[in-house]
Structure formats: C-alpha cells, structure tokens
Amino acid sequence: MVDYATLLDLDGCFVQVGAPEDGALEIPAFALIGKRAKLGGSLIGGPNEIREMLALAAEKKVQPWIE
C-alpha cells in the first residue's frame, strides 16, 4: 500500500475498488499525510451485477478511452 501511495501526486486521491481478499487494508498515516492525499473506496457489486454491466457494455459496444 505504501508503494502505491508514493506514486500519488501532491493532493492526489487513492480509491480502493473492491475489498482485498483478506479484508485488510493497511496504510501508514504519514504515507497519506505527506502527500496531502485523500483515501476513498467503492464497491463494484457482486458477480451478477458485474456480468450485467459487462453484457451491457458489450451490447452498446463500449470502447476504452486511452490517453
């Protein structure tokens, strides 16, 4: 986790999507404080919701936007 935090720009934001397999997410406070970083989280849904989302994306021919 600390390695990821060091990649953030000043005032960056780290968003954890889903939960780690063991359920633990540990990050030393100073890894965030030093970068003035924000930490957030988001659930992505269960397997059925993910399947529905991928089916909709395929149906609508959603393409990635890569810069």
C-alpha positions in Angstrom: 0.0 0.0 0.0 2.8 2.4 0.8 4.3 1.8 -2.6 1.0 2.9 -4.2 0.8 6.0 -2.0 4.2 7.1 -3.1 3.0 7.2 -6.7 0.4 9.8 -5.9 0.9 13.5 -6.8 0.6 16.1 -4.1 -3.1 16.4 -3.2 -3.8 13.1 -5.1 -6.6 10.6 -4.4 -6.3 6.9 -3.9 -9.6 4.9 -4.4 -9.7 1.3 -3.4 -12.2 -0.5 -5.6 -13.5 -3.7 -4.0 -12.0 -5.3 -0.9 -8.7 -7.1 -0.6 -9.1 -10.9 -0.3 -8.1 -10.9 3.4 -10.3 -7.9 4.1 -7.3 -5.9 5.5 -6.2 -2.6 4.1 -3.3 -1.1 6.0 -1.6 2.2 5.2 0.6 4.2 7.5 -0.9 7.6 8.2 2.2 9.5 7.1 2.1 7.9 3.6 -1.2 9.9 3.1 -0.3 13.0 5.2 3.0 13.6 3.5 1.2 13.8 0.1 -1.9 15.5 1.4 -3.7 12.6 -0.2 -7.3 11.6 0.0 -8.4 8.0 0.5 -11.7 6.7 -0.8 -13.4 3.4 -1.5 -16.0 1.9 -3.8 -17.9 -1.4 -4.0 -18.1 -2.8 -7.5 -21.1 -5.1 -6.9 -21.4 -8.8 -6.8 -20.7 -11.3 -9.7 -24.3 -10.9 -11.1 -24.0 -7.1 -11.3 -20.6 -7.3 -12.9 -22.0 -9.8 -15.5 -24.9 -7.5 -16.3 -22.5 -4.5 -16.6 -20.2 -6.3 -18.9 -23.1 -7.6 -21.0 -24.5 -4.0 -21.3 -21.0 -2.7 -22.3 -20.7 -5.4 -25.0 -24.2 -4.7 -26.3 -23.6 -1.0 -26.5 -20.1 -1.6 -28.0 -18.4 0.5 -25.2 -14.7 1.0 -26.0 -12.0 2.1 -23.6 -10.7 5.6 -23.7 -6.9 5.5 -23.5 -4.7 8.6 -23.4 
